[in-house]
Amino acid sequence: MSTQQAAPALPEGRYGSVRAERAPRWRRWVFTGVALVISAGLAYVAYINLGSTPIDAQRVGFEPRPGDSMQITLDVTRDDPASPAVCVVRVRDVTGAESGRKEILIPAGGDTRRVSSVIRSSGQPVTADVFGCSYDVPRYLSSP
């Protein structure tokens, strides 16, 4: 006499079929390939946008000047010292709003340059910072 019992049969309409069909093997390879291409594209975009910057500007100091203006001093380090660059600096008022902005030409030469400039403000400035730098020097800033 055997002590094993057969598994009870389940009503098919209530629980669905017993075994689901597997997707074809080629479909898994296609989805894997598409996922790899998308991942590589996202990695490239992240590298371009979040990678090291070709120009790094660090604010060394700032000092209020009479007449609603402020002097900013910054150290600019470039990966291509032979090319001129431009840095945009700005001042902010007590509310944190930008109250003045200026473009500073960074002449070619030297890995690191220390540059100072005075920025006029529309109100009483409380701080100054670097907005960004670029090798795209506007024609009106470059000397002939």
ZADO-255654 format. One record per residue: z, y, x of N, C-alpha, C in turn; residue number from 1. Coordinates in steps of 0.001 Angstrom, whole numbers, always signed. Each point is the difference from the previous one (the first is absolute). Example, Ala and Ser with C-alpha at 12.3 -4.5 7.8 and 13.67 -1.06 7.14 Angstrom:
REM ZADO-255654
NODE        nz        ny        nx       caz       cay       cax        cz        cy        cx   num
NODE     +7800     -5690    +13190        +0     +1190      -890        +0     +1200      +900     1
NODE      -720     +1050      -350       +60     +1190      +820      +730     +1090      -770     2
END
This chain:
REM ZADO-255654
NODE        nz        ny        nx       caz       cay       cax        cz        cy        cx   num
NODE        +0     -1171      +806        +0     +1171      -806        +0     +1244      +856     1
NODE      -844      +935      -328      -147     +1229      +766      +820     +1102      -645     2
NODE      +648      +852      +865      +829     +1087      -517      -734     +1333       -35     3
NODE     -1231       +24      +445      -760     +1255        -3      -570      +242     -1378     4
NODE       +46     +1261      -394      -559      +375     -1287     -1193      +912      +228     5
NODE      -917        -2      -890     -1178      +859      +102      +386     +1420      -359     6
NODE      -642      +998      +669      +279     +1411      -279      -449      +316     -1414     7
NODE      +773      +777      -721      -379      +331     -1372     -1270      +841       -17     8
NODE      -829      -224      -950     -1248      +746      -141      +303     +1342      -646     9
NODE      -552     +1081      +592      +215     +1346      -526     -1135      +363      -948    10
NODE      +290      +757     -1037     -1082      +440      -894      -969      +915      +767    11
NODE     -1274      -361        +1      -983      +692      +828      -273     +1423      -458    12
NODE       +25      +299     -1261      -289     +1337      -484     +1102     +1000      +319    13
NODE     +1206      -512      +209     +1126      +901      +220      +164      +393     +1460    14
NODE      -238      -888      +931      +253      +247     +1412     -1266      +109      +830    15
NODE     -1141       -45      -550     -1238       +90      +761      -370     -1330      +613    16
NODE     -1027       +15      +826      -442     -1250      +619      +959      -384     +1114    17
NODE       -36     -1254      +360      +925      -533      +989      -314      +531     +1387    18
NODE     -1257      +103      +384      -349      +398     +1356     -1075     +1075       -60    19
NODE      +262     +1119      +680      -981     +1085       +55     -1047      -331     +1052    20
NODE     -1204      +457      -241     -1072      -231      +966      +175      +914     +1197    21
NODE      -325      -493     +1173       +78      +801     +1215     -1267      +825      +145    22
NODE      +168     +1201      +567     -1148      +872      +245      -869      -617     +1097    23
NODE     -1290      +242       -68      -868      -534     +1055      +419      +549     +1371    24
NODE      -213      -807     +1012      +413      +349     +1361      -726     +1254      +492    25
NODE     -1254      +166      -354      -749     +1167      +481      +608     +1290      -526    26
NODE      +587        -2     -1179      +592     +1208      -578     +1202      +455      +829    27
NODE      +797      -932      +475     +1140      +354      +852      -471      +649     +1297    28
NODE     -1083      -516      +591      -521      +564     +1248      -553     +1397      -231    29
NODE      -665      +212     -1127      -532     +1331      -308     +1136     +1002      -177    30
NODE     +1024      -362      -765     +1138      +906      -207      +730      +276     +1316    31
NODE      +148     -1000      +850      +635      +194     +1305      -824      +951      +858    32
NODE     -1322      -172        +7      -872      +895      +772       +63     +1431      -499    33
NODE        -8      +183     -1322       +90     +1353      -567     +1347      +634      +362    34
NODE     +1070      -771       -74     +1324      +521      +354       +65      +411     +1464    35
NODE      -629      -774      +884       -23      +341     +1421      -791     +1278      +251    36
NODE     -1125      +161      -656      -811     +1212      +170      +763     +1231      -497    37
NODE      +639      -114     -1144      +776     +1122      -536     +1169      +323      +925    38
NODE      +682     -1011      +501     +1121      +218      +907      -454      +676     +1288    39
NODE     -1131      -418      +543      -520      +623     +1214      -366     +1463      -261    40
NODE      -586      +283     -1145      -331     +1386      -346     +1238      +866      -133    41
NODE     +1030      -510      -655     +1246      +755      -121      +663      +218     +1352    42
NODE       -32      -994      +864      +581      +145     +1336      -747     +1064      +803    43
NODE     -1318       +49      -109      -790     +1001      +704      +332     +1403      -498    44
NODE       +66      +180     -1309      +322     +1312      -571     +1405      +426      +429    45
NODE      +952      -911        -3     +1362      +326      +432       +22      +380     +1477    46
NODE      -767      -694      +832       -47      +316     +1424      -574     +1391      +228    47
NODE     -1070      +343      -712      -618     +1308      +158      +947     +1104      -469    48
NODE      +670      -201     -1129      +848     +1045      -566     +1398       +48      +601    49
NODE      +526     -1113      +452     +1376       -40      +479      +114      -251     +1494    50
NODE     -1113      -151      +680       +23      -249     +1436      +408     +1238      +776    51
NODE       -31       -92     +1312      +404     +1132      +827      -973     +1160      -167    52
NODE      +540     +1200       +18      -817     +1197      -177      -559      +447     +1345    53
NODE     -1220      +533       +11      -588      +453     +1264      +660     +1273      +523    54
NODE      +620      +793      -879      +683     +1225      +410     +1407       -33      -595    55
NODE      +987      +210      +854     +1390       +12      -458      +600     +1353      +332    56
NODE      +492      +699      -999      +632     +1306      +193     +1457       -77      -423    57
NODE      +887      +352      +886     +1425        -6      -275      +526     +1433       +50    58
NODE      +723      +389     -1026      +616     +1328        -9     +1149        -6      +990    59
NODE       -51      +939      +958     +1058      +127      +990     +1069      +953      -518    60
NODE      -444     +1062      -677      +960      +953      -534      -677     +1027      -883    61
NODE      +821      +759      -721      -494     +1110      -802     +1061     +1088        -8    62
NODE      -466     +1245      -127      +906     +1135       +78      -481     +1105      -939    63
NODE      +894      +500      -851      -403     +1088      -903      -386     +1254      +781    64
NODE      -973      +719      -504      -464     +1270      +568      +124     +1064     -1081    65
NODE       +74     +1258      +405       +90     +1062     -1013     -1267       +78      -842    66
NODE      +152      +460     -1223     -1153      +191      -880      -471     -1261      -681    67
NODE      +899      -856      -444      -358     -1234      -706     -1011      -847      +769    68
NODE      +317      -296     +1232      -841      -888      +803      +905      -887      +845    69
NODE      -592     -1041      +570      +754      -954      +792      -871      -495     +1146    70
NODE      +616      -168     +1160      -703      -547     +1155      +287     -1490       +81    71
NODE     -1053      -786      +207      +135     -1451      +151      -521      -389     +1379    72
NODE      +686      -930      +625      -425      -544     +1288      -181     -1499      -178    73
NODE     -1137      -519      +477      -260     -1428      -141      -632      -574     +1241    74
NODE      +256     -1280      +221      -638      -772     +1067     -1084      -854      -627    75
NODE     -1226      +135      +518     -1142      -735      -537      -465     -1002     +1049    76
NODE       -33     -1276      -374      -476     -1074      +862     -1258      -585      -624    77
NODE     -1066      -116      +817     -1289      -500      -505      -443     -1221      +780    78
NODE      -777      -850      -648      -580     -1141      +709     -1269      +403      +742    79
NODE      -573     +1166      -324     -1190      +528      +688      +276     +1443      +425    80
NODE      +611      +204     +1176      +351     +1354      +423     -1201      +896      +282    81
NODE     -1186      -574      +152     -1189      +796      +300      -546      +701     -1243    82
NODE      +473      -362     -1165      -504      +601     -1241     +1021      +990      -562    83
NODE      -472     +1160      -491      +924      +922      -664      +423      -572     -1350    84
NODE     +1113      +489      -494      +524      -479     -1280      +529     +1184      -792    85
NODE      +325      -246     -1248      +606     +1012      -854     +1197      -637      -695    86
NODE     +1094      +759       -71     +1194      -451      -728      +313     +1011     -1093    87
NODE      +346      -486     -1153      +395      +846     -1123     +1522       -18       -51    88
NODE      +590     +1203       +82     +1445      +142       -84      +329      +819     -1243    89
NODE     +1221      -149      -505      +370      +713     -1221     +1473      +365       +34    90
NODE      +348      +990      -806     +1396      +374      -187      +356      -238     -1458    91
NODE     +1294      -212      -233      +496      -246     -1358     +1137      +963      -308    92
NODE      +112      +343     -1282     +1089      +876      -417     +1214      -827      -397    93
NODE     +1014      +662      -528     +1261      -662      -317      -158     -1073     -1088    94
NODE     -1007      +112      -859      -216     -1013     -1039      -757     -1217      +526    95
NODE      -524       +90     +1215      -779     -1091      +573     -1487      +163      -196    96
NODE      -399     +1037      -727     -1425      +237      -238      -648      +597     +1253    97
NODE     -1253      -356      +208      -745      +565     +1123      -237     +1480      -251    98
NODE      +391      +838      +969      -157     +1440      -177      -920      +613     +1044    99
NODE      -525      -794      +894      -954      +478     +1001      -606     -1166      +747   100
NODE     -1246      +207      +465      -724     -1069      +692      -911      +631     +1036   101
NODE      -211      -715     +1106      -864      +522     +1061      -630     -1155      +763   102
NODE     -1241      +209      +450      -684      -965      +861      +120      +486     +1434   103
NODE      +372      -915      +893      +168      +333     +1411     -1005      -795      +813   104
NODE      -773      +686      +847      -950      -656      +892      +754      -548     +1203   105
NODE      -217     -1268      +299      +575      -644     +1184     -1158      -195      +978   106
NODE       -73      +815     +1065     -1123      -105      +928       -26     -1343      +724   107
NODE     -1162      -349      +513      -155     -1250      +747      +800       +86     +1295   108
NODE      +396     -1169      +491      +699       -71     +1275     +1444      -444      -156   109
NODE      +421      -899      +873     +1390      -465       +15      +287      -995     -1101   110
NODE      +772     -1023      +346      +379     -1006      -995      +922      +598     -1063   111
NODE      +981      +795      +449      +946      +627      -922       -17     +1503      +225   112
NODE      -125      +734     -1083        -6     +1472       +61     +1143      +526      -843   113
NODE      +684     +1030      +504     +1018      +694      -788      -631     +1292      -499   114
NODE       +49      +195     -1315      -652     +1137      -649     +1020      +686      -902   115
NODE       -40     +1337       -10      +850      +794      -899      -881      +928      -810   116
NODE      +408      +272     -1226      -741      +906      -865      +944      +587     -1041   117
NODE      -342     +1187      -490      +775      +656     -1046      -747      -165     -1320   118
NODE      +727      -436     -1035      -574      -227     -1325      +600     +1025      -951   119
NODE      -863      +746      -682      +478      +948     -1005      +275      -738     -1298   120
NODE      +989      +497      -741      +429      -650     -1227       -39      +982     -1161   121
NODE      -177      -528     -1194        +2      +852     -1192     +1420      +328      -454   122
NODE      +985      -660      +551     +1410      +252      -312      +822      -294     +1235   123
NODE     +1307       -50      -138      +883      -283     +1136      -100     -1480      +378   124
NODE      -585      -341     +1176      -121     -1407      +389     +1321      -531      +551   125
NODE      +241     -1291      -232     +1209      -636      +520      -308     -1148      +962   126
NODE     -1207      -531       -34      -372     -1078      +915     -1499       +37      +249   127
NODE      -409      -670     +1080     -1418      -116      +348      -266     -1436      +419   128
NODE     -1191      -505      -308      -344     -1360      +394     -1501      -133      +209   129
NODE      -383     -1159      +537     -1415      -300      +261      -530      -765     -1199   130
NODE     -1078      +507      -592      -634      -674     -1138      -902     -1127      +480   131
NODE      -773      +248     +1065      -893     -1025      +536      -896      +570     +1072   132
NODE      -653      -890      +747      -903      +400     +1083     -1296      -791       -93   133
NODE     -1064      +574      +587     -1314      -641       -66      -863      +474     +1159   134
NODE     -1002      -817      +333     -1011      +411      +972     -1109      +812      -656   135
NODE        -5      +115     -1316      -996      +776      -743      +358     +1479       +55   136
NODE      -368      +665     +1075      +342     +1408      +178     -1006      +843      -766   137
NODE      +477      +876      -917      -919      +882      -726      -706      +953      +954   138
NODE     -1215      +360      -349      -821      +860      +848      +682     +1348      +245   139
NODE      +717      +548      -987      +616     +1318      +160     +1195       -31      +963   140
NODE      +536     -1181      +331     +1090       -89      +962      -482      -214     +1427   141
NODE     -1143      -627      +170      -485      -301     +1342      -600     +1244      +626   142
NODE      +191      +101     +1309      -546     +1163      +718     -1403      -317      +477   143
NODE      -886     +1004       +51     -1395      -242      +415      -127      -357     +1474   144
END
